[in-house]
């Protein structure tokens, strides 16, 4: 892991920037280079100390480690040329929220062994280099896909790194990952965005409605602050699974509506009680 | 406000218990009596110091102040006999989450002036006397309905109390309250319960799904820990408004599903961007 001298982070947003801050902390001898399509983000990231220097795609041959933290549709496009550009000893880790298409994109790439598909289950509703924070990944789950296709030595170094960052490791098939994550992450974002929309639409005619909002509403609608530029590609790449989870969610809401409409309060009660054990399931998550 | 010597709290749960704790703190000379249908809750509340003594309905004639904090359908039933039972100088404050039916229930009651209809926008997802915490109401909004029907002197004392508790006061028509609160509170609970249900159903077949849940899911699903015994009556009493908000929510989710299904990613993006300004609306709420 100490071999990671020159670290390049492609995409200096919430995830890439937070990763850069942590890498700098645990590998103080390394130099952190940032590459981003936004010049503003790059100069902001240098100013904030998130990265040491801004850099360019052409310099990737110098990299020992590359973190790919760009929108997931871009990751599918950029990962093959990134692998083309790096040296034989370098490791590329993609940290996007969908894993199927990015794994498929490099399945037969000659440098497939230099790639590790990862998804850190960590984040906030904020975005850009100013959202980058230290210790974002501590005690969080890191999902790794198709580790059998990554070079053993490079994988070992990556695992050392995740251990120093105090992450829990889970191994998954990339398409299982995408199916599951649609339920426990992607659907939450849609439910939150559409809840926000419903209340905002109502508020156009009812001016004092937000005076009445409490911490419950704030919690449920928090993810509606998330960046559409991040989330549109996620919904696109994971379309089938997201549609499946969304359809089930709408079915459940419609059932709840129907039993309430029918004054079946025993069933209204049961619907909630049967979900109450989410308490124990979520223990430890906050 | 110092005249509130004997304070009776009917319903020693999250809201009633927290109110009891705060009243004891700001009125240390007063005696706090609890009345509850659950003997367990009463002895628990005495043990925890939430109330000084457990008491009974028959003792209400001794009360200077009564806090009615029982499920909203029960409040409609119990408020008239509570008003019958109290002395001429006592004040009864109902703190339930729906206000229309409880106001209607005592509109022509001879002691209507002894009643104040209130809704503190405060709470957590927990319930029972153990959930009662101090300072729950500090910096929160207190909605008051039909204050013109409350005796001027009693209202003045109540206002002094809310000021000491550091609450913000808003005045509303009870039926407007119920319409608005359906959007900013009741709907959030349904969205959260049904999100929990959708994921739990999926998890029956997919054992490791919750390993993948992060803080975003936890936040969105937090309200699904709420007590069905509290929330079933709320949905019952506010049925028409809840159904209206739920129908609009389902319509918005279905529209999102349709544009995603049609690969209209510009519209998917716009749907999220148009809701993003919830950021500024929610400023200060957490």
Interface residues (C-beta under 8 A of the other chain):
Chain A: X121 X122 X123 X124 X125 X140 X141 X143 X170 X172 X177 X179 X180 X181 X183 X184 X185 X187 X188 X189 X190 X191 X192 X193 X194 X195 X196 X197 X198 X199 X200 X201 X202 X203 X206 X208 X209 X210 X211 X212 X213 X214 X215 X216 X217 X218 X219 X220 X221 X222 X223 X224 X225 X226 X228 X229 X231 X232 X235 X236 X239 X242 X243 X245 X246 X247 X248 X249 X250 X252 X253 X254 X256 X257 X260 X261 X263 X265 X268 X269 X270 X271 X272 X273 X274 X275 X276 X277 X278 X279 X281 X282 X285 X286
Chain B: X121 X122 X123 X124 X125 X140 X141 X143 X170 X172 X177 X179 X180 X181 X183 X184 X185 X187 X188 X189 X190 X191 X192 X193 X194 X195 X196 X197 X198 X199 X200 X201 X202 X203 X206 X208 X209 X210 X211 X212 X213 X214 X215 X216 X217 X218 X219 X220 X221 X222 X223 X224 X225 X226 X228 X229 X231 X232 X235 X236 X239 X242 X243 X245 X246 X247 X248 X249 X250 X252 X253 X254 X256 X257 X260 X261 X263 X265 X268 X269 X270 X271 X272 X273 X274 X275 X276 X277 X278 X279 X281 X282 X285 X286
